[in-house]
């Protein structure tokens, strides 16, 4: 135990550094950490620790889960040491710290780069996926009902935090429709197709498909993000800010029932 929990994939490092802008996530600390290509291990911290007997260790977690983005937070050496105080900084506090920091980075990015969301929409719409055709139906579901129906746990905070950006996304979609563009439909179709492919890998020929989805809903949601990330990066559309844009588009698409299952 422990060694593989530090076996970070390139995808995980890019996501971690991209969403945090490479800045220590501790409140009030603006220290810029080394870039992801030569990051010191002390900058990449485990929310639930890598080593048995360490701070916030959970036996039911696999080493792969310990080394994945949801369990990692960027901290400078000073604040890494400070957060070893588990009474003051339990898992929930560190998770909230990470989300608040990434939201702050997101707001700054949107302010400094207003075209970020539009660029993300264009990039996802330009992904060429032809295997599965979406029905085209658009349904907007109450996020709480959708979360409950799919038994989402790990991504609840992200969905609740980022759903407020749907107004900005809808405004961009309305502008595209006024211009006669079908990018909105293409984007949502691409995301639905990616979800269906990933869903198929989990359910295969199982009879109780919903139960499998509920047991794996957070992993499926994250897999959709990872696939979008890979498609955009590999297709020549990639810019660092798009890592933030994907988060917003994902939440909107979740509420539109393009990701995970629609409540009865």
MARVO-216848 format. One record per residue: x, y, z of N, C-alpha, C, O in turn. Coordinates in steps of 0.001 Angstrom, whole numbers. Layout:
N
SITE    n_c1    n_c2    n_c3   ca_c1   ca_c2   ca_c3    c_c1    c_c2    c_c3    o_c1    o_c2    o_c3
SITE       X       Y       Z       X       Y       Z       X       Y       Z       X       Y       Z
...
This chain:
264
SITE    n_c1    n_c2    n_c3   ca_c1   ca_c2   ca_c3    c_c1    c_c2    c_c3    o_c1    o_c2    o_c3
SITE     832   -1195       0       0       0       0     875    1257       0    1954    1263     592
SITE     411    2314    -660    1110    3589    -613    1828    3927   -1895    1663    5025   -2425
SITE    2641    2986   -2415    3439    3270   -3593    2565    3541   -4804    2755    4542   -5496
SITE    1599    2652   -5070     704    2834   -6205    -247    4006   -6001    -778    4556   -6966
SITE    -459    4385   -4750   -1336    5517   -4453    -703    6838   -4872   -1349    7884   -4824
SITE     562    6789   -5284    1238    7978   -5802    1577    7828   -7287    2365    8594   -7842
SITE     979    6848   -7897    1199    6606   -9319     181    7422  -10120    -787    6882  -10656
SITE     423    8729  -10188    -524    9643  -10820    -424    9545  -12347     671    9529  -12909
SITE   -1569    9482  -12997   -1568    9478  -14458   -1384   10906  -14977   -1642   11876  -14264
SITE    -943   11013  -16205    -800   12336  -16838   -2135   13052  -16870   -2206   14260  -16641
SITE   -3195   12307  -17155   -4538   12880  -17192   -4918   13485  -15851   -5473   14582  -15793
SITE   -4617   12761  -14761   -4943   13251  -13423   -4170   14517  -13094   -4730   15464  -12542
SITE   -2886   14538  -13431   -2062   15714  -13141   -2537   16931  -13925   -2592   18037  -13387
SITE   -2878   16729  -15185   -3354   17855  -15998   -4650   18418  -15434   -4840   19633  -15376
SITE   -5533   17528  -15022   -6818   17977  -14471   -6606   18698  -13147   -7198   19750  -12906
SITE   -5771   18137  -12298   -5529   18721  -10982   -4911   20108  -11096   -5384   21058  -10472
SITE   -3858   20221  -11891   -3185   21509  -12036   -4021   22499  -12855   -3996   23702  -12599
SITE   -4761   21978  -13843   -5578   22863  -14671   -6706   23510  -13890   -6938   24712  -14018
SITE   -7418   22720  -13072   -8567   23245  -12337   -8169   24092  -11148   -8960   24914  -10685
SITE   -6955   23910  -10641   -6490   24710   -9502   -5557   25830   -9936   -5116   26633   -9114
SITE   -5254   25882  -11241   -4317   26871  -11802   -2924   26740  -11191   -2138   27687  -11223
SITE   -2616   25568  -10634   -1291   25351  -10056   -1026   26146   -8799     126   26370   -8429
SITE   -2110   26581   -8130   -1992   27429   -6933   -2428   26634   -5712   -3377   25853   -5784
SITE   -1750   26823   -4607   -2107   26170   -3337   -3574   26448   -3022   -4029   27589   -3108
SITE   -4308   25402   -2658   -5746   25522   -2435   -6099   26020   -1036   -7273   26252    -748
SITE   -5111   26187    -168   -5407   26632    1189   -5940   28064    1151   -5376   28906     451
SITE   -7016   28360    1892   -7621   29692    1855   -6609   30798    2158   -5899   30746    3162
SITE   -6555   31789    1284   -5673   32930    1472   -4258   32723     991   -3472   33670     978
SITE   -3905   31503     592   -2554   31238     100   -2560   31283   -1423   -3300   30536   -2064
SITE   -1753   32140   -1995   -1695   32280   -3445    -373   31781   -4020      41   32184   -5107
SITE     279   30899   -3271    1577   30419   -3730    1420   29574   -4985     670   28597   -5006
SITE    2142   29969   -6030    2139   29216   -7280    3113   28066   -7150    4298   28271   -6886
SITE    2611   26850   -7335    3439   25660   -7193    4133   25335   -8497    3783   25880   -9544
SITE    5117   24449   -8440    5824   24068   -9663    4854   23425  -10625    3812   22911  -10217
SITE    5192   23450  -11909    4251   22919  -12893    4155   21404  -12796    4984   20749  -12164
SITE    3119   20862  -13440    2789   19445  -13278    3868   18506  -13799    3941   17356  -13366
SITE    4716   18978  -14731    5712   18096  -15322    6861   17788  -14366    7537   16769  -14509
SITE    7083   18679  -13381    8157   18398  -12417    7702   18691  -10986    8473   19155  -10147
SITE    6409   18401  -10737    5842   18694   -9419    6443   17796   -8355    6597   16591   -8551
SITE    6771   18389   -7248    7238   17619   -6106    6041   16934   -5441    4939   17482   -5396
SITE    6280   15733   -4931    5197   14996   -4308    4552   15745   -3166    3372   15545   -2878
SITE    5308   16602   -2513    4761   17325   -1368    3698   18336   -1780    2907   18776    -946
SITE    3671   18710   -3061    2641   19634   -3534    1334   18915   -3842     264   19521   -3789
SITE    1415   17630   -4162     230   16840   -4478    -135   16054   -3222     564   15118   -2834
SITE   -1231   16447   -2601   -1585   15897   -1295   -2843   15042   -1398   -3760   15353   -2158
SITE   -2872   13966    -625   -4017   13076    -591   -5017   13557     460   -4661   13800    1613
SITE   -6259   13687      43   -7306   14040    1003   -7519   12873    1968   -7528   13057    3185
SITE   -7690   11683    1418   -7672   10461    2214   -6318    9815    1953   -6019    9421     826
SITE   -5517    9710    2979   -4089    9491    2840   -3715    8215    2091   -4508    7279    1990
SITE   -2484    8200    1568   -1998    7088     763   -1525    5924    1608   -1602    4772    1179
SITE   -1038    6210    2804    -389    5180    3615   -1272    4704    4761   -1896    5506    5455
SITE   -1314    3391    4949   -2065    2824    6053   -1504    3344    7372    -294    3330    7597
SITE   -2399    3799    8233   -1983    4368    9504   -1771    5866    9430   -1532    6510   10452
SITE   -1855    6433    8232   -1678    7867    8070   -2960    8629    8317   -3982    8048    8681
SITE   -2898    9949    8113   -4042   10813    8356   -5167   10510    7357   -4941   10439    6149
SITE   -6358   10337    7880   -7565   10163    7067   -7474    8931    6141   -7946    8973    5005
SITE   -6881    7865    6621   -6773    6637    5810   -8103    5877    5823   -8730    5721    6871
SITE   -8526    5403    4633   -9761    4624    4518   -9441    3281    3878   -8949    3221    2751
SITE   -9721    2216    4598   -9337     878    4134  -10086     443    2888   -9553    -332    2094
SITE  -11317     925    2694  -12124     486    1548  -11717    1155     241  -12239     802    -816
SITE  -10814    2094     293  -10378    2812    -909   -9211    2067   -1561   -8300    1607    -873
SITE   -9245    1953   -2882   -8149    1315   -3605   -7027    2316   -3844   -7237    3526   -3764
SITE   -5837    1805   -4136   -4712    2695   -4431   -4982    3522   -5681   -4549    4671   -5772
SITE   -5691    2946   -6638   -6040    3699   -7844   -6935    4878   -7504   -6773    5965   -8059
SITE   -7880    4670   -6594   -8757    5757   -6161   -7971    6800   -5366   -8236    7998   -5474
SITE   -7019    6349   -4581   -6203    7287   -3794   -5380    8197   -4698   -5116    9348   -4352
SITE   -4972    7675   -5862   -4112    8438   -6773   -4905    9214   -7816   -4321    9843   -8698
SITE   -6229    9175   -7722   -7060    9826   -8738   -7441   11240   -8308   -7375   11589   -7129
SITE   -7840   12039   -9285   -8137   13460   -9086   -9064   13757   -7900   -8752   14659   -7123
SITE  -10199   13040   -7716  -11111   13401   -6617  -10464   13354   -5235  -10930   14025   -4314
SITE   -9400   12574   -5081   -8773   12429   -3766   -7525   13291   -3604   -6825   13177   -2598
SITE   -7240   14149   -4576   -6004   14940   -4533   -6296   16422   -4410   -7302   16920   -4916
SITE   -5406   17111   -3734   -5500   18563   -3587   -4093   19130   -3646   -3156   18526   -3123
SITE   -3939   20284   -4276   -2631   20937   -4351   -2446   21845   -3138   -3265   22725   -2871
SITE   -1361   21615   -2415   -1034   22440   -1252     462   22714   -1234    1259   21863   -1631
SITE     842   23893    -779    2256   24172    -579    2748   23356     618    1943   22803    1367
SITE    4047   23283     794    4617   22451    1855    4106   22882    3233    3769   22042    4068
SITE    4052   24184    3458    3606   24690    4761    2187   24233    5083    1910   23760    6185
SITE    1280   24383    4092    -119   24043    4357    -381   22546    4251   -1366   22043    4791
SITE     492   21848    3562     423   20388    3596     659   19905    5028     -71   19053    5534
SITE    1680   20457    5668    1972   20083    7053     841   20487    7985     467   19733    8882
SITE     299   21679    7769    -753   22168    8660   -1999   21293    8586   -2644   21042    9604
SITE   -2343   20826    7379   -3574   20036    7230   -3416   18602    7719   -4361   17818    7625
SITE   -2247   18242    8238   -2086   16934    8869   -2847   16846   10189   -2996   15763   10757
SITE   -3321   17978   10668   -4153   18010   11874   -5550   17527   11486   -6366   18309   10997
SITE   -5825   16238   11706   -7071   15641   11223   -8310   16129   11961   -9412   16089   11413
SITE   -8142   16590   13199   -9307   17117   13924   -9758   18443   13329  -10953   18718   13230
SITE   -8799   19249   12939   -9116   20548   12353   -9421   20425   10866  -10201   21206   10320
SITE   -8803   19443   10211   -8971   19285    8764   -9367   17850    8415   -8561   17098    7868
SITE  -10612   17469    8733  -11099   16149    8317  -11340   16134    6802  -11172   17151    6129
SITE  -11729   14984    6284  -11925   14816    4841  -12871   15867    4275  -12583   16469    3241
SITE  -13999   16091    4947  -15006   17011    4423  -14476   18432    4300  -14824   19145    3359
SITE  -13639   18849    5241  -13073   20202    5200  -12129   20348    4006  -12156   21364    3311
SITE  -11306   19347    3773  -10378   19413    2645  -11122   19359    1311  -10730   20036     360
SITE  -12178   18570    1230  -12970   18514       5  -13614   19865    -288  -13636   20324   -1430
SITE  -14136   20492     760  -14736   21814     597  -13678   22850     223  -13932   23729    -600
SITE  -12498   22747     825  -11398   23652     514  -11024   23555    -967  -10829   24570   -1637
SITE  -10928   22342   -1457  -10583   22123   -2858  -11654   22698   -3786  -11329   23388   -4752
SITE  -12923   22418   -3501  -14016   22911   -4339  -14072   24434   -4329  -14241   25050   -5381
SITE  -13929   25053   -3147  -13965   26514   -3060  -12832   27145   -3860  -13021   28161   -4528
SITE  -11655   26533   -3784  -10505   27051   -4522  -10732   26946   -6030  -10466   27897   -6765
SITE  -11219   25802   -6489  -11431   25622   -7923  -12547   26524   -8429  -12503   26982   -9571
SITE  -13550   26784   -7589  -14621   27702   -7974  -14093   29127   -8086  -14474   29871   -8990
SITE  -13221   29497   -7166  -12605   30823   -7227  -11777   30978   -8507  -11830   32018   -9163
SITE  -11020   29946   -8853  -10234   29974  -10093  -11159   30069  -11296  -10881   30808  -12241
SITE  -12263   29323  -11263  -13226   29341  -12358  -13813   30737  -12547  -13901   31226  -13674
SITE  -14213   31378  -11455  -14794   32722  -11547  -13793   33724  -12097  -14153   34581  -12903
SITE  -12535   33624  -11668  -11503   34527  -12173  -11260   34296  -13661  -11064   35240  -14426
SITE  -11276   33029  -14055  -11039   32709  -15465  -12164   33235  -16338  -11911   33786  -17409
SITE  -13405   33072  -15893  -14547   33580  -16649  -14507   35103  -16767  -14891   35671  -17789
SITE  -14037   35746  -15708  -13946   37205  -15731  -12843   37686  -16667  -13021   38643  -17420
SITE  -11692   36998  -16606  -10545   37410  -17425  -10631   36903  -18861  -10029   37477  -19768
SITE  -11378   35832  -19058  -11498   35244  -20389  -12968   34916  -20649  -13361   33753  -20557
SITE  -13793   35927  -20975  -15235   35696  -21155  -15561   34701  -22263  -16647   34121  -22273
SITE  -14644   34500  -23186  -14912   33592  -24304  -14620   32131  -23965  -14773   31257  -24818
SITE  -14197   31858  -22716  -13818   30503  -22346  -14952   29514  -22559  -14737   28438  -23118
SITE  -16161   29863  -22120  -17286   28957  -22268  -17625   28742  -23738  -17915   27622  -24158
SITE  -17587   29808  -24509  -17871   29686  -25944  -16838   28790  -26620  -17178   27981  -27482
SITE  -15584   28939  -26226  -14536   28091  -26798  -14756   26624  -26438  -14509   25732  -27250
SITE  -15222   26384  -25210  -15490   25011  -24786  -16641   24416  -25581  -16573   23268  -26021
SITE  -17701   25200  -25764  -18844   24733  -26557  -18403   24384  -27976  -18778   23339  -28508
SITE  -17614   25251  -28581  -17138   24991  -29941  -16295   23725  -29997  -16424   22924  -30923
SITE  -15424   23545  -28995  -14523   22393  -28995  -15292   21081  -28853  -15006   20114  -29558
SITE  -16270   21046  -27940  -17042   19812  -27755  -17928   19545  -28963  -18090   18398  -29380
SITE  -18502   20607  -29525  -19359   20434  -30699  -18574   19913  -31903  -19140   19271  -32788
SITE  -17276   20189  -31931  -16452   19783  -33071  -15896   18369  -32946  -15226   17885  -33858
SITE  -16168   17703  -31828  -15748   16306  -31693  -16560   15465  -32676  -17780   15610  -32756
SITE  -15903   14606  -33407  -16584   13757  -34390  -16849   12379  -33798  -15937   11563  -33661
SITE  -18098   12132  -33451  -18517   10841  -32922  -19714   10377  -33742  -20732   11066  -33806
SITE  -19593    9225  -34361  -20627    8786  -35289  -21269    7458  -34924  -22189    7013  -35609
SITE  -20802    6814  -33857  -21254    5454  -33574  -22697    5380  -33089  -23438    4479  -33481
SITE  -23101    6323  -32237  -24418    6272  -31613  -25146    7579  -31892  -24551    8655  -31823
SITE  -26416    7487  -32203  -27204    8684  -32489  -28107    9007  -31308  -28791    8130  -30780
SITE  -28106   10258  -30900  -28939   10704  -29788  -30357   10918  -30285  -30569   11261  -31448
SITE  -31335   10713  -29398  -32734   10920  -29765  -33051   12387  -29999  -34030   12717  -30668
SITE  -32216   13275  -29445  -32430   14705  -29644  -33379   15326  -28646  -33548   16546  -28646
SITE  -34011   14524  -27785  -34962   15057  -26822  -34220   15824  -25726  -33195   15376  -25212
SITE  -34763   16978  -25388  -34152   17798  -24342  -35097   17894  -23158  -36199   18432  -23272
SITE  -34661   17371  -22026  -35455   17461  -20820  -34595   18056  -19721  -33455   17640  -19516
SITE  -35142   19017  -19028  -34432   19628  -17907  -35053   19094  -16625  -36244   19276  -16373
SITE  -34231   18435  -15821  -34699   17765  -14607  -34171   18495  -13377  -33066   19036  -13388
SITE  -34972   18501  -12322  -34512   19062  -11051  -33229   18341  -10635  -33229   17116  -10522
SITE  -32134   19075  -10405  -30856   18425  -10084  -30936   17498   -8878  -30297   16446   -8867
SITE  -31712   17874   -7859  -31810   17039   -6663  -32471   15698   -6970  -32064   14662   -6445
SITE  -33501   15728   -7833  -34160   14479   -8226  -33203   13595   -9017  -33177   12377   -8843
SITE  -32425   14217   -9879  -31483   13453  -10706  -30364   12867   -9839  -29957   11722  -10034
SITE  -29881   13638   -8906  -28833   13170   -7994  -29330   11984   -7182  -28631   10979   -7053
SITE  -30534   12099   -6636  -31097   11033   -5814  -31353    9775   -6637  -31054    8670   -6186
SITE  -31896    9931   -7825  -32242    8781   -8670  -31001    7991   -9058  -31059    6767   -9168
SITE  -29883    8672   -9267  -28658    8004   -9692  -27704    7696   -8536  -26621    7150   -8744
SITE  -28117    8054   -7313  -27307    7790   -6100  -25913    8406   -6197  -24921    7774   -5835
SITE  -25845    9634   -6686  -24570   10333   -6767  -24143   10770   -5363  -24966   11202   -4556
SITE  -22864   10652   -5093  -22348   11061   -3784  -21157   12010   -3941  -21201   13155   -3492
SITE  -20114   11528   -4572  -18866   12292   -4640  -19014   13597   -5425  -18343   14581   -5115
SITE  -19872   13613   -6424  -19989   14786   -7291  -21152   15710   -6932  -21434   16661   -7662
SITE  -21821   15442   -5825  -22953   16289   -5433  -22515   17743   -5289  -23166   18643   -5820
SITE  -21424   17977   -4578  -20993   19351   -4306  -20684   20096   -5600  -21025   21271   -5731
SITE  -20042   19428   -6558  -19717   20075   -7831  -20984   20443   -8582  -21097   21554   -9099
SITE  -21937   19522   -8646  -23187   19785   -9361  -23945   20940   -8720  -24435   21830   -9416
SITE  -24040   20924   -7401  -24774   21986   -6714  -24068   23340   -6855  -24719   24377   -6984
SITE  -22738   23319   -6828  -21965   24562   -6907  -22015   25177   -8298  -22107   26397   -8437
SITE  -21955   24331   -9335  -21813   24837  -10697  -23127   24962  -11468  -23135   25442  -12602
SITE  -24232   24537  -10865  -25507   24647  -11577  -25915   26111  -11786  -26732   26413  -12656
SITE  -25347   27009  -10989  -25687   28436  -11113  -25179   29026  -12428  -25615   30105  -12828
SITE  -24271   28337  -13097  -23726   28845  -14351  -24577   28477  -15556  -24235   28824  -16686
SITE  -25686   27776  -15326  -26530   27369  -16448  -27098   28561  -17193  -27354   28476  -18395
SITE  -27300   29680  -16494  -27815   30880  -17161  -26859   31370  -18233  -27280   31725  -19334
SITE  -25562   31389  -17911  -24560   31815  -18900  -24540   30866  -20086  -24444   31293  -21237
SITE  -24631   29575  -19795  -24605   28586  -20879  -25841   28715  -21754  -25738   28655  -22979
SITE  -27016   28891  -21141  -28245   29056  -21918  -28196   30290  -22803  -28692   30275  -23930
SITE  -27595   31360  -22291  -27460   32581  -23092  -26622   32318  -24341  -26959   32777  -25433
SITE  -25535   31580  -24173  -24685   31242  -25323  -25425   30333  -26298  -25312   30502  -27512
SITE  -26175   29377  -25777  -26961   28492  -26648  -28000   29288  -27438  -28201   29047  -28628
SITE  -28663   30242  -26764  -29668   31074  -27446  -29028   31888  -28570  -29607   32034  -29647
SITE  -27827   32416  -28308  -27126   33186  -29340  -26802   32307  -30541  -26940   32738  -31685
SITE  -26376   31088  -30283  -26054   30162  -31371  -27289   29836  -32196  -27219   29771  -33424
SITE  -28428   29630  -31522  -29658   29295  -32242  -30143   30466  -33088  -30663   30267  -34186
SITE  -29975   31686  -32582  -30352   32869  -33366  -29497   32996  -34621  -29937   33536  -35636
SITE  -28265   32490  -34534  -27359   32521  -35689  -27588   31345  -36633  -26911   31217  -37653
SITE  -28550   30485  -36285  -28817   29319  -37121  -27828   28189  -36908  -27764   27266  -37720
SITE  -27047   28243  -35823  -26031   27223  -35567  -26652   25990  -34901  -27596   26111  -34121
SITE  -26120   24817  -35212  -26578   23580  -34579  -25543   23073  -33568  -25559   21903  -33186
SITE  -24655   23957  -33145  -23595   23526  -32229  -24148   23026  -30902  -23607   22091  -30313
SITE  -25235   23654  -30426  -25842   23192  -29181  -26273   21740  -29315  -25963   20916  -28455
SITE  -26987   21424  -30393  -27461   20062  -30604  -26299   19091  -30777  -26339   17970  -30269
SITE  -25262   19524  -31498  -24103   18662  -31725  -23367   18399  -30408  -22961   17270  -30132
SITE  -23201   19439  -29608  -22527   19281  -28316  -23279   18297  -27428  -22682   17361  -26895
SITE  -24580   18501  -27266  -25354   17639  -26373  -25415   16209  -26905  -25416   15253  -26130
SITE  -25465   16067  -28223  -25449   14738  -28824  -24121   14033  -28556  -24096   12849  -28221
SITE  -23019   14769  -28705  -21698   14184  -28450  -21578   13709  -27004  -21075   12617  -26739
SITE  -22045   14541  -26072  -21953   14170  -24658  -22829   12947  -24369  -22421   12049  -23632
SITE  -24032   12915  -24948  -24917   11762  -24733  -24287   10494  -25309  -24362    9430  -24695
SITE  -23680   10602  -26460  -23052    9436  -27078  -21889    8920  -26235  -21713    7712  -26074
SITE  -21106    9840  -25705  -19999    9438  -24829  -20541    8744  -23586  -20000    7726  -23154
SITE  -21615    9295  -23006  -22208    8657  -21830  -22702    7254  -22143  -22469    6328  -21366
SITE  -23384    7085  -23277  -23931    5775  -23624  -22822    4736  -23814  -22978    3576  -23433
SITE  -21719    5155  -24398  -20591    4229  -24571  -20023    3802  -23222  -19762    2621  -22994
SITE  -19836    4769  -22336  -19286    4464  -21013  -20276    3640  -20196  -19886    2699  -19504
SITE  -21542    3993  -20279  -22590    3236  -19588  -22567    1772  -20021  -22705     871  -19193
SITE  -22393    1542  -21312  -22375     179  -21835  -21266    -669  -21246  -21437   -1873  -21052
SITE  -20127     -49  -20959  -19001    -787  -20385  -19308   -1256  -18963  -18778   -2267  -18501
SITE  -20172    -505  -18277  -20511    -863  -16901  -21646   -1890  -16845  -21572   -2859  -16089
SITE  -22684   -1678  -17637  -23882   -2522  -17494  -23794   -3804  -18301  -24370   -4817  -17906
SITE  -23078   -3785  -19437  -22973   -4944  -20325  -24364   -5537  -20547  -25254   -4843  -21040
SITE  -24569   -6817  -20189  -25872   -7469  -20407  -26644   -7663  -19108  -27510   -8533  -19032
SITE  -26348   -6876  -18098  -26989   -7042  -16791  -28488   -6761  -16861  -28934   -5904  -17625
SITE  -29255   -7488  -16060  -30706   -7284  -16026  -31064   -6012  -15263  -31851   -5199  -15747
SITE  -30493   -5838  -14078  -30802   -4651  -13274  -29771   -3564  -13585  -28832   -3347  -12820
SITE  -29960   -2897  -14702  -28975   -1916  -15158  -28944    -686  -14262  -27873    -130  -14020
SITE  -30099    -254  -13767  -30130     949  -12937  -29323     753  -11661  -28635    1674  -11220
SITE  -29397    -422  -11068  -28650    -676   -9837  -27154    -557  -10084  -26423     -23   -9249
SITE  -26698   -1053  -11227  -25271    -951  -11557  -24879     508  -11750  -23825     941  -11286
SITE  -25727    1259  -12434  -25452    2684  -12647  -25416    3422  -11312  -24539    4257  -11089
SITE  -26356    3121  -10431  -26388    3773   -9120  -25148    3451   -8297  -24636    4310   -7579
SITE  -24672    2234   -8397  -23475    1832   -7649  -22197    2453   -8208  -21181    2526   -7517
SITE  -22254    2898   -9461  -21057    3421  -10129  -21252    4825  -10691  -20472    5268  -11534
SITE  -22282    5527  -10234  -22663    6796  -10864  -21548    7835  -10842  -21339    8535  -11833
SITE  -20831    7945   -9726  -19760    8941   -9652  -18612    8585  -10590  -18035    9460  -11235
SITE  -18288    7302  -10662  -17225    6874  -11572  -17635    7098  -13029  -16816    7509  -13851
SITE  -18898    6827  -13345  -19382    7047  -14706  -19315    8530  -15058  -18874    8891  -16149
SITE  -19746    9381  -14146  -19707   10829  -14364  -18274   11285  -14633  -18020   12054  -15559
SITE  -17338   10800  -13810  -15936   11178  -13992  -15362   10606  -15287  -14515   11233  -15923
SITE  -15819    9427  -15672  -15355    8829  -16929  -15795    9656  -18131  -15063    9763  -19115
SITE  -16989   10239  -18053  -17447   11113  -19139  -16545   12334  -19243  -16166   12747  -20339
SITE  -16207   12907  -18095  -15273   14046  -18094  -13951   13650  -18742  -13434   14355  -19608
SITE  -13416   12516  -18312  -12118   12073  -18827  -12158   11833  -20337  -11204   12147  -21050
SITE  -13263   11278  -20813  -13377   11008  -22250  -13487   12307  -23039  -12881   12441  -24103
SITE  -14256   13265  -22526  -14334   14583  -23169  -12955   15233  -23217  -12542   15778  -24241
SITE  -12261   15166  -22102  -10913   15725  -21994  -10008   15103  -23061   -9294   15812  -23771
SITE  -10048   13775  -23166   -9193   13063  -24118   -9545   13412  -25552   -8660   13634  -26379
SITE  -10842   13462  -25848  -11281   13773  -27211  -10852   15178  -27624  -10401   15388  -28750
SITE  -10993   16136  -26714  -10664   17519  -27032   -9161   17716  -27155   -8683   18424  -28041
SITE   -8423   17076  -26249   -6967   17206  -26290   -6401   16541  -27538   -5496   17075  -28179
SITE   -6940   15373  -27879   -6439   14641  -29035   -6887   15222  -30360   -6275   14962  -31396
SITE   -7963   16016  -30334   -8497   16558  -31579   -7951   17924  -31946   -8410   18536  -32911
SITE   -6985   18408  -31196   -6372   19697  -31522   -7164   20896  -31039   -6874   22025  -31433
SITE   -8170   20670  -30185   -8996   21779  -29693   -8526   22286  -28337   -9109   23224  -27794
SITE   -7476   21677  -27779   -7194   21850  -26360   -6527   23169  -25998   -5583   23612  -26653
SITE   -7042   23782  -24939   -6403   24893  -24248   -6647   24659  -22761   -7641   24038  -22385
SITE   -5755   25149  -21923   -5853   24874  -20485   -7197   25290  -19907   -7748   24582  -19064
SITE   -7737   26426  -20343   -8994   26910  -19776  -10164   25972  -20039  -11164   26012  -19323
SITE  -10046   25126  -21065  -11148   24240  -21390  -11390   23212  -20289  -12494   22676  -20183
SITE  -10383   22928  -19470  -10573   22013  -18343  -11645   22549  -17401  -12422   21782  -16833
SITE  -11681   23867  -17239  -12707   24497  -16413  -14048   24505  -17121  -15087   24258  -16509
SITE  -14018   24791  -18411  -15258   24841  -19185  -15978   23508  -19213  -17207   23462  -19169
SITE  -15222   22422  -19286  -15837   21095  -19298  -16666   20876  -18039  -17757   20310  -18103
SITE  -16154   21323  -16897  -16888   21155  -15636  -18283   21776  -15728  -19265   21175  -15295
SITE  -18363   22980  -16294  -19641   23686  -16378  -20580   23019  -17376  -21765   22840  -17095
SITE  -20052   22653  -18536  -20867   22008  -19558  -21376   20656  -19060  -22503   20263  -19360
SITE  -20536   19943  -18295  -20939   18647  -17742  -22156   18789  -16828  -23103   18010  -16932
SITE  -22133   19775  -15938  -23249   19962  -15005  -24517   20312  -15766  -25586   19774  -15476
SITE  -24407   21206  -16734  -25573   21564  -17545  -26114   20341  -18281  -27327   20134  -18333
SITE  -25230   19539  -18843  -25655   18349  -19584  -26256   17301  -18655  -27167   16574  -19049
SITE  -25759   17219  -17441  -26338   16320  -16442  -27783   16709  -16163  -28662   15848  -16118
SITE  -28033   18001  -15975  -29390   18479  -15684  -30301   18287  -16890  -31508   18098  -16734
SITE  -29729   18335  -18092  -30508   18111  -19324  -30662   16618  -19643  -31172   16259  -20704
SITE  -30227   15764  -18736  -30350   14319  -18873  -29588   13736  -20047  -30041   12785  -20684
SITE  -28413   14321  -20333  -27508   13731  -21307  -26465   12850  -20636  -25790   12062  -21298
SITE  -26337   12984  -19332  -25414   12161  -18540  -26207   11548  -17390  -26935   12246  -16684
SITE  -26061   10244  -17212  -26770    9449  -16213  -28267    9396  -16529  -28725    9940  -17534
SITE  -29005    8737  -15662  -30371    8326  -16007  -31432    9302  -15544  -31295    9971  -14519
SITE  -32494    9361  -16329  -33608   10253  -16037  -34549    9622  -15003  -34929    8460  -15148
SITE  -34926   10367  -13972  -35882    9823  -12988  -37209    9487  -13656  -37616   10147  -14612
SITE  -37879    8459  -13148  -39177    8092  -13705  -40186    9193  -13449  -41346    9072  -13843
